[in-house]
């Protein structure tokens, strides 16, 4: 099992020390390193990340403030030079809290915790049914993948349409698409992502999901046919 991770620290020297530990760990894959929380927020829209090594004290936006604005949080291992934030860190469901300077043994212990939590999450998903958590109306809500019909763009938000209800989530389409399992959903239009299992019929212009018609971009038809053949 390999966890995709990023390092967030405004100190280049501190980032380098964490990067070296990551590169020497067989279960970690470094995706990116960032020198600010703002850079991280933008970067996470382009990568699927399992674990963040996160500094707390950074200019403009600190580590806690970054977590407050993330819709879908990976596991967090805080890395800081101060112990005073430890209690608050665990209120953010931190996997671990590393105090600088970090030894290889302490680092590996933290990573072992992250791997174990990831395994538990995977086992839980297989047992209960694959699902995601979304934040809507200031509450975390569990949504089962099999219940999602389509996702629709609404400016700075997306509307998640399920068998039972609709939820409005603060997210871009690109970021939300990365949260969905590969091979089960397809973005068929700039404003729509559809669950392939929910498609009843389609033609050159529309996809039908029950009584609802969703526009199909001309350049997506071939991709849709291929995706449906591979379900």
Secondary structure, 3 states (H helix, E strand, C coil): CCEEEEEECCCHHHHHHHHHHHHCCCCEEEEEEECCHHHHHHHCCCCCCCEEEECCCCCCCCHHHHHHHCCCCCEEEEEECCCCCHHHHHHCCCCEEEECCCCHHHHHHHHHHHHHHHHHHHHHHHHHCCEEEEEECCEEEEEEHHHEEEEEEECCEEEEEECCCEEEEECCHHHHHHHCCCCCEEEEECCEEEEHHHCCEECCCEEEECCEEEECCHHHHHHHHHHHHCC
